[in-house]
Amino acid sequence: MSQVLNSSVAADLQQQIRDRSIEEVIALLTAAYPGAVTFSTSFSYEDQVITDIIQTHQLGVSLFTLDTGRLFPETYSTWSRTLEFYKTSIKAYYPDAAALATYIETNGPNAFYDTPELRSACCTIRKVIPLRKALTGNAVWITGLRAEHSPARHDLTPIEWDAANQVIKYHPLLYWTTEEIKEYIHQKAIPYNPLHDKGFVSIGCAPCTRAIRPGEDFRAGRWWWEDNSKKECGLHSHEPQKKAEA
């Protein structure tokens, strides 16, 4: 890596990417951190757009996914179709078998419905710890986060410092609308998860995801039995940051 990673580096990059296209920004990041830029895909609408940009422009970004073991069949099908469509490889990371076995033996297979603490523990085993492994050795983590997803993401900047994982995060589609995402997908005939056509907006593990109802927000279909203000799995923790001055 060309320099020590910290919040100051992230702030400097935020200034450098002004008025650049997504492919130009990713090219800048891969030039600064060759072999250390990675993208996490869950095969959502957003992630399919980013995968297409990376693959179309051959940007030198590695791709990975977190297989929690409880994904929808449609998600696995989209994964397979994506591999075929782009003739690429996507590395999968899985929960630690021993930790998962202990959790299930102690609490039961659906304990995440019982308390917020048990749900958080399940997410940590199935997602957060595998993510840490996936990010090891990387300097930049590209994500599909968008401001429309939740109030907590409205104030994000495209580049931010992730202190928990000690990486720079880049959110290339942060300000894209849902309609812009759909238009890109359909114009290029990119494979996408058919659950999106059935009212599923944010798609995670099958037991913890449902379609949203008319008038509900983007996150209403995730962990719907919990307090709306706490609907995060722990993959994305955000510290307050000042937006770069114009």
Order of alpha helices (4+ residues) and beta strands (2+ residues): alpha-alpha-beta-alpha-beta-alpha-beta-alpha-alpha-alpha-beta-beta-beta-alpha
